[in-house]
Amino acid sequence: MTAVDRSVLHCEPVMPIKPKTSGVLVLHKTLDILETIKSGPSGLRLTELARLVDLPKPTVYRILTTLEGRGYLDRVDGGGYRIARKLSDFRPSAPLEQVLTKVAQPVMEELARSTKETVNLGLLDGYEVVVINTVESPLSIRMSSTIGKRRDVHATALGKVLLAAGSDKEVSRLIRLRRLPRLTEYTITDPDAFFAEVRKVRKRGYAFDNQENEIDGRCIGAPILGPDDSVIAALSISGPVFRMTAKRAESFAPVLRQACARISKEVKEYRARIVRQGYRRDRITFGMPSPSSVSSSSSSSSRAANAPSSSSSSSKEAPRRGSRTRPR
């Protein structure tokens, strides 16, 4: 029986066959032109470009004229076209959360080792604080946080710090929309008392949560600044009250503020690096919308904003219990 010859000849056509494309044809043509120009950094002339993209010269000319008029192409000596710097504006800078998590991680790990307590990093989202990173205490009995968890700003050190960076008008809006719900017997629910707490935070530069979010948990939080020196996030140290006394929490203020200053410096240096790499300075925004820019519904809001906050250091001690589970 004759063996079957299974060899296959692969033949290439003289001109590549373009695959059928769907969508807006003129956009495909424009993208073909941009991709081709990108491959010739010294610039390509109209005739050469039309040949390479296999399009009529009038069609290519109209697209080139439009792109040049909008600032996405430059002309070089000799009449060739090349990609303009403006196209780099479409490269998104790293999101705030990604930048903060990256630069804060080693600082948080060092802070957790030195204090032996849990360290949390949070952002303001409407009138809630969201934990975006956490390094837990090495001790068996500890405060435990979950990344992505949301908590009321008025009852957490992170939230108070972030809210205190805003205006009194924003604090009033919070009180009107959220009503300062009582989470524990220590939660501040009186508007005048909460305003006084916010003023304390602004004066001393850090906030306390004295069992206001959860019984048996105490926390101290401080602000992290962005490139323009506005508050963009907050860092906190939290622990069980049998170990984290009010006096011990207060003693952490210097090391906490030093850690925040290091992270703030890293964020500023990151911005400087990406500016040097070609990003336009006015397109690199680390700040977040304030609560006043969020919809006035009483449901949990959605955009990211930041501010420093408050908490009184006086608090009652609660009975000793085991490890806790809410972010402070």
C-alpha positions as CSV (number, residue, x, y, z in Angstrom):
1,M,0.0,0.0,0.0
2,T,1.4,3.3,-1.0
3,A,2.2,5.7,1.9
4,V,0.3,8.9,1.9
5,D,2.5,12.0,1.5
6,R,1.4,14.2,4.4
7,S,3.9,17.1,3.8
8,V,2.3,20.5,3.3
9,L,3.6,23.4,1.3
10,H,3.1,26.8,3.0
11,C,3.0,29.5,0.3
12,E,3.0,33.2,1.0
13,P,1.2,35.5,-1.4
14,V,3.1,38.4,-2.9
15,M,1.0,40.8,-0.9
16,P,-0.3,39.9,2.6
17,I,-4.0,39.2,2.7
18,K,-5.7,41.6,5.1
19,P,-8.1,40.0,7.5
20,K,-11.7,41.1,7.4
21,T,-12.2,43.7,10.0
22,S,-15.3,44.9,11.8
23,G,-16.0,48.2,13.3
24,V,-15.4,51.7,11.9
25,L,-13.3,51.5,8.7
26,V,-11.8,54.9,8.9
27,L,-10.6,54.2,12.5
28,H,-8.8,51.0,11.2
29,K,-7.2,53.1,8.5
30,T,-6.1,55.8,11.0
31,L,-4.7,53.2,13.4
32,D,-2.8,51.5,10.5
33,I,-1.3,54.8,9.6
34,L,-0.3,55.6,13.2
35,E,1.2,52.1,13.7
36,T,3.2,52.5,10.5
37,I,4.5,55.9,11.3
38,K,5.6,54.6,14.7
39,S,7.8,52.0,13.1
40,G,9.7,54.8,11.3
41,P,10.9,57.1,14.0
42,S,12.7,59.4,11.5
43,G,9.4,60.2,9.8
44,L,7.6,58.9,6.7
45,R,6.5,60.9,3.7
46,L,3.0,60.8,2.2
47,T,3.9,58.7,-0.9
48,E,5.8,56.1,1.1
49,L,3.2,55.9,3.8
50,A,0.4,55.4,1.3
51,R,2.3,52.5,-0.3
52,L,3.0,50.9,3.1
53,V,-0.6,51.0,4.3
54,D,-1.9,50.2,0.8
55,L,-4.4,53.1,0.8
56,P,-5.0,55.9,-1.8
57,K,-2.9,59.0,-1.3
58,P,-5.9,61.3,-1.0
59,T,-7.3,59.2,1.8
60,V,-4.0,59.0,3.7
61,Y,-3.5,62.8,3.2
62,R,-6.9,63.6,4.7
63,I,-6.1,61.4,7.8
64,L,-2.6,62.9,8.1
65,T,-3.9,66.4,7.9
66,T,-6.5,65.8,10.6
67,L,-4.0,64.1,13.0
68,E,-1.5,66.9,12.4
69,G,-4.1,69.5,13.0
70,R,-5.1,67.9,16.3
71,G,-1.4,67.7,17.4
72,Y,-1.0,64.0,17.2
73,L,1.6,64.1,14.4
74,D,4.6,66.3,13.8
75,R,6.3,67.2,10.5
76,V,10.0,66.7,10.2
77,D,12.5,68.3,7.8
78,G,11.9,67.0,4.4
79,G,8.1,66.8,4.8
80,G,7.8,63.4,6.6
81,Y,5.4,62.7,9.4
82,R,6.2,61.3,12.9
83,I,4.3,60.6,16.1
84,A,3.9,63.8,18.3
85,R,4.5,63.9,22.0
86,K,0.8,64.5,22.6
87,L,0.0,60.8,22.1
88,S,1.9,60.0,25.2
89,D,-0.8,61.8,27.2
90,F,-3.0,58.7,26.5
91,R,-0.7,56.6,28.6
92,P,-2.5,56.4,32.0
93,S,-0.4,57.0,35.0
94,A,-0.5,54.3,37.7
95,P,-3.7,54.6,39.8
96,L,-3.4,56.2,43.2
97,E,-4.2,52.9,45.0
98,Q,-1.5,51.0,43.1
99,V,1.2,53.7,43.7
100,L,0.4,54.0,47.4
101,T,0.3,50.2,48.0
102,K,3.7,49.9,46.2
103,V,5.5,52.7,48.1
104,A,3.8,52.1,51.4
105,Q,4.4,48.3,51.7
106,P,8.0,48.3,53.1
107,V,7.2,51.2,55.4
108,M,4.1,49.4,56.8
109,E,6.0,46.2,57.3
110,E,8.7,48.1,59.2
111,L,6.1,49.9,61.3
112,A,4.3,46.7,62.2
113,R,7.6,45.0,63.3
114,S,8.6,47.9,65.5
115,T,5.2,48.4,67.1
116,K,4.1,44.8,67.0
117,E,0.6,46.0,66.1
118,T,-1.5,46.0,62.9
119,V,-0.9,48.7,60.3
120,N,-3.6,49.8,57.8
121,L,-3.6,52.0,54.8
122,G,-6.9,53.7,53.8
123,L,-8.5,56.0,51.3
124,L,-11.6,58.1,51.5
125,D,-14.5,56.9,49.2
126,G,-17.4,59.2,49.6
127,Y,-18.2,59.1,53.3
128,E,-16.6,55.8,53.9
129,V,-13.0,54.8,54.4
130,V,-11.7,51.8,52.4
131,V,-8.7,49.8,53.6
132,I,-6.4,49.2,50.5
133,N,-3.5,47.5,52.3
134,T,-2.8,46.0,55.7
135,V,0.1,44.4,57.5
136,E,-1.0,42.5,60.6
137,S,0.6,42.3,64.0
138,P,2.9,39.3,64.5
139,L,1.2,38.7,67.9
140,S,-1.5,36.0,68.2
141,I,-4.0,38.4,69.7
142,R,-4.3,41.3,67.3
143,M,-6.6,43.5,65.3
144,S,-7.2,42.0,61.9
145,S,-8.3,43.9,58.8
146,T,-9.5,42.9,55.4
147,I,-8.5,44.7,52.2
148,G,-11.5,46.3,50.6
149,K,-13.6,46.6,53.8
150,R,-15.5,49.9,54.2
151,R,-16.1,51.6,57.5
152,D,-17.9,54.8,58.6
153,V,-15.5,57.8,58.7
154,H,-16.7,59.2,61.9
155,A,-15.8,56.1,64.0
156,T,-12.4,55.2,62.7
157,A,-9.0,56.9,63.0
158,L,-8.4,56.5,59.3
159,G,-11.7,58.1,58.5
160,K,-11.4,61.0,60.9
161,V,-8.0,61.9,59.5
162,L,-9.3,61.9,56.0
163,L,-12.4,63.8,56.8
164,A,-10.6,66.4,58.9
165,A,-8.6,67.4,55.8
166,G,-11.8,68.7,54.3
167,S,-13.8,71.8,55.2
168,D,-16.4,72.3,57.9
169,K,-19.0,72.3,55.1
170,E,-18.0,68.7,54.3
171,V,-18.2,67.7,57.9
172,S,-21.7,69.2,58.1
173,R,-22.7,67.3,55.0
174,L,-21.6,64.1,56.5
175,I,-23.6,64.7,59.7
176,R,-26.7,65.6,57.6
177,L,-26.4,62.6,55.3
178,R,-25.0,59.9,57.5
179,R,-26.4,61.0,60.9
180,L,-23.3,59.7,62.9
181,P,-24.7,56.2,63.6
182,R,-23.8,54.7,66.9
183,L,-21.6,51.6,66.4
184,T,-20.5,51.1,70.1
185,E,-21.2,52.9,73.4
186,Y,-18.1,55.0,72.7
187,T,-19.0,56.3,69.2
188,I,-19.3,60.0,68.9
189,T,-22.8,60.7,67.8
190,D,-23.4,64.3,68.9
191,P,-22.7,66.8,66.0
192,D,-21.0,69.4,68.3
193,A,-18.8,66.8,69.9
194,F,-17.8,65.5,66.5
195,F,-16.9,69.0,65.3
196,A,-14.8,69.4,68.4
197,E,-13.1,66.1,67.6
198,V,-12.3,67.1,64.1
199,R,-10.8,70.4,65.3
200,K,-8.5,68.4,67.7
201,V,-7.3,66.3,64.7
202,R,-6.5,69.3,62.6
203,K,-4.6,70.9,65.5
204,R,-2.5,67.9,66.5
205,G,-2.2,66.2,63.1
206,Y,-3.5,62.7,64.0
207,A,-6.6,61.0,65.2
208,F,-7.7,58.3,67.6
209,D,-10.4,55.6,67.5
210,N,-11.1,54.8,71.1
211,Q,-13.4,51.7,70.8
212,E,-15.7,53.8,68.6
213,N,-15.8,51.5,65.7
214,E,-15.5,48.3,67.7
215,I,-15.3,47.4,71.4
216,D,-11.9,46.3,72.6
217,G,-10.0,48.0,69.7
218,R,-8.0,51.2,69.8
219,C,-6.3,52.9,66.9
220,I,-4.2,56.0,66.0
221,G,-4.2,57.4,62.4
222,A,-2.2,60.1,60.6
223,P,-2.4,61.6,57.0
224,I,-0.3,60.9,53.9
225,L,0.2,63.8,51.6
226,G,0.3,63.9,47.8
227,P,2.6,65.9,45.5
228,D,0.6,69.1,46.1
229,D,0.7,68.6,49.9
230,S,-3.0,67.7,50.0
231,V,-4.1,64.7,52.0
232,I,-4.6,61.7,49.8
233,A,-4.6,58.8,52.2
234,A,-4.1,57.8,55.9
235,L,-2.1,55.3,57.8
236,S,-3.0,53.8,61.1
237,I,-1.7,51.5,63.9
238,S,-4.4,49.5,65.8
239,G,-4.4,47.0,68.6
240,P,-6.5,45.4,71.3
241,V,-7.2,47.8,74.2
242,F,-5.6,45.5,76.9
243,R,-2.3,46.1,75.1
244,M,-3.0,49.3,73.2
245,T,-3.7,51.7,76.1
246,A,-4.5,55.3,75.4
247,K,-1.0,56.2,76.6
248,R,0.6,53.7,74.4
249,A,-1.5,54.8,71.4
250,E,-0.4,58.3,72.0
251,S,3.3,57.2,72.2
252,F,3.0,55.9,68.6
253,A,2.3,59.3,67.2
254,P,5.9,60.2,66.4
255,V,6.8,56.9,64.6
256,L,3.5,57.0,62.7
257,R,3.9,60.5,61.5
258,Q,7.5,59.6,60.4
259,A,6.1,56.7,58.4
260,C,3.5,58.9,56.8
261,A,6.2,61.4,55.9
262,R,8.3,58.7,54.2
263,I,5.4,57.5,52.2
264,S,4.5,61.1,51.2
265,K,8.0,61.6,50.0
266,E,8.0,58.4,48.0
267,V,4.7,59.4,46.3
268,K,6.2,62.8,45.4
269,E,9.4,61.2,44.0
270,Y,7.3,58.7,42.0
271,R,5.4,61.6,40.4
272,A,8.7,63.4,39.6
273,R,10.0,60.2,37.9
274,I,7.0,59.8,35.7
275,V,7.1,63.5,34.8
276,R,10.7,63.0,33.7
277,Q,9.6,60.0,31.6
278,G,7.3,62.1,29.5
279,Y,4.0,62.5,31.3
280,R,2.5,65.9,31.3
281,R,2.5,67.2,34.9
282,D,-1.1,68.4,34.7
283,R,-2.3,64.9,33.8
284,I,-0.8,63.2,36.8
285,T,-3.4,63.7,39.5
286,F,-3.1,62.0,42.9
287,G,-5.8,63.9,44.7
288,M,-9.2,62.4,45.1
289,P,-12.7,64.1,44.9
290,S,-13.9,65.4,48.2
291,P,-17.2,64.1,49.7
292,S,-19.0,67.3,48.6
293,S,-18.4,66.2,45.0
294,V,-20.2,62.9,45.6
295,S,-23.9,62.5,45.0
296,S,-26.0,63.7,48.0
297,S,-27.8,60.4,48.5
298,S,-27.5,58.9,51.9
299,S,-26.3,55.6,50.5
300,S,-22.6,54.9,50.5
301,S,-20.9,57.2,48.0
302,S,-18.4,56.2,45.3
303,R,-15.4,58.3,44.3
304,A,-12.0,58.5,46.1
305,A,-11.2,61.6,48.2
306,N,-9.0,62.3,51.2
307,A,-8.6,64.3,54.4
308,P,-7.0,64.2,57.9
309,S,-9.2,63.5,61.0
310,S,-9.9,63.2,64.6
311,S,-10.5,61.3,67.8
312,S,-10.1,62.1,71.4
313,S,-7.4,60.3,73.3
314,S,-9.6,59.9,76.4
315,S,-11.4,56.6,76.5
316,K,-12.7,53.9,78.8
317,E,-11.0,50.6,79.0
318,A,-13.1,47.5,78.1
319,P,-12.7,43.9,79.3
320,R,-9.9,41.9,77.7
321,R,-11.0,39.9,74.7
322,G,-9.4,38.0,71.8
323,S,-8.4,39.2,68.3
324,R,-10.7,41.5,66.4
325,T,-11.7,41.6,62.8
326,R,-12.5,45.1,61.7
327,P,-10.2,47.6,60.2
328,R,-9.3,50.5,62.4
